[in-house]
Amino acid sequence: MPDLLDRCFSEATINGLTLRNRLIKAATFEGKSPGGVPSDALVRFHERIGQGGIGMTTIAYCAAENDGRIHEHMMYMHEGIRTELERLIGTVQATGAKVAGQLGHCGAFTKNAEFSGKRPLGPSRGTNALGLTHGLSRIQEMTKPQIHQRAQVIGKAAGFMRSVGFDAIEIHFGHGYGVSQFISPKTNKRKDEYGGSLRNRMRFALEVLEEVRKNVGDDYPLLGKISMTDGVPGGVTYDESVEIAAMLEAGGIDVIICSGGTSSMNPMLLFRGDSMAPGLIKHEKSLLMKIGIRLAAPIMFKSYPYEEMYFLENAKKIRDRVQCGVCYIGGVCTNDSIRTVMDAGFDFIQLGRALIFDPDFPKQAQTRANYKNGCSHCNQCATLIEAPGGIYCVERPANFA
């Protein structure tokens, strides 16, 4: 019987795009775009990932517009950074890796110092705790024209992304950001056709997908990252996520990425291992926010000890439900885990922290039958997104030098 590693390291296609293997670098915002401009450090980071043998890397958080950024040091898609994006993409493609961009919108979850609106817009009125110290704490409920306009803005950004050379787009439907705020009953309290039933709560997501597809064409690879659960009472459940996946498949998505958790309510569901709270407190500049994180830590940063393949059983339900491609993410750090995920029928695997610890993960896993990555899941890398220079592995700081 052929080793299941052979399947992982065989070529695979997504809507006509051929990847050299089935490993994809997950979108992990690296904090290397000061002023919203891709830096040399960001280029080097993803070039190094490409040199390590990844099939495709993902440039995280390509916001659809200025007001779609969480903060002003995230990129948004506009002509002013075309040259820098083309250089970034071309440099990485020269390593043999493909390059995806994660297209998203923060919705009401923002502290953007360059925010141009009066208030952040979300599906329902509420409080944006992240914006408390930035005058952005009150969320305004979106009108139907504003909902339609936002879908169009996201679609237009997708067209721009194709024009600068991205090989694929990952639409962010999860983690508590703009589209996810409509999908989740925790944040969507609307009484019209955009709220209530799951079908209604998915309406905006499907309109976004339709606009993106219209702007990039039928022959372009689209991946969609979902939260299989918000990880909080009253949020999206694992059972609902199976139907979410089915609706996205019917809407024309090519690959579904089965993630979980929310950045605003339960990030540790995704970041298993050591709590991020101490690191976030250490690097937070605002004293008020430091206090807020400390007070919220017991609720927001729950304890989830790391284990391999922690989303596997629930992701399998989605794999069984849809015919489109499915990408597994969540705790793959050994070749045994790769074999298990491939045996379960998943088409791709996304890797995050493991690649920050060892950017040569793909080459190592392909040549060493019993490779084990070694990431300790201390999660200190994830707490450095707003530190000077952005993220790096604290155990191997020279990885991307």
Secondary structure, DSSP 8 states (H G I E B T S, - for coil): ---HHHHHTS-EEETTEEESSSEEE-----S--GGG---HHHHHHHHHHHHTT-SEEEEEEEESSGGG-SSTTS-B-SGGGHHHHHHHHHHHHTTT-EEEEEEE--TT----TT--SSS-EESS-EE-GGGGGGT--EEEE--HHHHHHHHHHHHHHHHHHHHHT-SEEEEE--BTSHHHHHH-TTT----STTSSSHHHHTHHHHHHHHHHHHHH-TTS-EEEEEES--SSTTS--HHHHHHHHHHHHHHT-SEEEEE--BTTTBGGGTS-BS-SHHHHHHH---HHHHHHHHHHHHHHS--B---TTTTHHHHHHHHHH-SSEEEEES---BHHHHHHHHHTT-SEEEESHHHHH-TTHHHHHHH-TT-B-------TGGGGTTSTT----SSSTTTT-
